[in-house]
């Protein structure tokens, strides 16, 4: 009976008749009558009761007395457990990141600031999710604010239209036909090997301290006798006195002296995955091919932030480029910037071709500067294969992104600071004035981390050890930046210029999260890369 069901539901929720009366704006006597069967709620209250107790109207009024839990569940509204969803997959949990991202892009968000803050304070649940869906539609239609000076397209034609070539570089980087771009087989092999090993070593250097704030990194390095940073952090150097300085576990992390091979990491998974992409689809792969490969070859847990959102969007039927936009507050974060290395590897001396491949990859999960970050890195790697001047490598990378973008402006600023005679520490101080490492949107953004990469490359001056340590020791996304810098310097200088102490812990083996791939030999990856370079010459 209806009366029995109302009483049972109320008792299951452990609320009093008085409380229920208050919630439904009726008297306690009315609730008593509902439960003893002398009266029934009107239709409006029946609907409200069903919604509050998360059951169907059919369950309340059809007269059937369900005898087991399974039947009861079948009558309920089935919804996700919002409180257990990972924040990367729950748009409503990252509304303030969305707000900051929209401001960065130049949208006029002032009228929405209070609304975003109020909705962000709501508990996770259906109501917050539904309001957040409305907010997403609102920000997609938000106008640009007056006076915003950047022009940042996400389509390839628009990007190329806003690129400009540095006059001091000349035409040498336009298609790789210059005599300067001809590399002997032995030198090419050393450079590709240097890039692979450099990336893995740089990633491993930053991996134990990923997520640390700069003061925590310095405290750990000083406590282990490694400040300024000069080598890997070793677990054996972490004494009990050092451990006591932290209110979180710094001991049970991934350290170079605890490994049997290089560990799986998204910064290295993506390079192997890109090689799988070219192996399967050739150099003319499409963005949709990338999406298909992601779904087939890695678990959801292998993807972070923008990549996790894109993966979710692929599953739900959103294809590139919409997969990069739909409820993706991380669309200019660093994720794409760590994915472009392989396209630089297989286009030595051809930065434009490298950047175009990187675009096809980036557009599945990123927009604007998120895309430019991957194009910038891929182009730098292509040029590092034929150039020994680090500033020139940076400028060739900049040739492939819009001169009207925030990323272009920021990297030029780092180059300018170097030319003005600022020290490395002074440049890092300037970056910290612009970006707050305690703001996750700043910490994981493409531009903040690209500025650190640029500074480490310029001040490392081609020395592998100094460069990757500069990239890691100051914080932000340590493993990503160490990997990118190690890759570029390794490509420029070749494998022989990477000291043995960096490569020894790897034991020539890299673990991955890629299905049916697992562990790979780095020498095998070098051979495959050479094969893919030669595909361009057929």
Order of alpha helices (4+ residues) and beta strands (2+ residues): alpha-alpha-alpha-alpha-alpha-alpha-alpha-alpha-alpha-alpha-alpha-alpha-alpha-alpha-alpha-alpha-alpha-alpha-alpha-alpha-alpha-alpha-alpha-alpha-alpha-alpha-alpha-alpha-beta-beta-alpha
